[in-house]
């Protein structure tokens, strides 16, 4: 069982198994608490997400959250 599953007391999977989307749905938000939108890029100055990405975050699947996080790396700088 993965660490996150233990934390949530989920008993799916074999000991030492990697976490699956079914086991872990709480991927941390990239929010930094600096919540201001850049008028030019329309990205948050803290986390670089768009308003739509920020609003959608709680409803995104783990796969969707990972896709947003992967896109943020290209927005840095």
FENCOR-V926267 format. One record per pair of residues at least 12 apart in sequence whose C-alpha atoms are under 6 Angstrom apart, sorted by the first residue. I is the first residue (numbers start at 1). J is the second residue. D is the distance in Angstrom with one decimal. If there is no record, write none. Layout:
# FENCOR-V926267
i,j,d
I,J,D
I,J,D
This chain:
# FENCOR-V926267
i,j,d
1,13,5.7
1,14,5.5
1,15,4.3
1,16,5.1
1,17,5.3
2,17,5.9
2,18,5.8
2,19,5.4
5,23,5.8
25,62,5.6
30,47,5.7
31,47,5.2
32,46,5.5
32,47,6.0
34,46,4.5
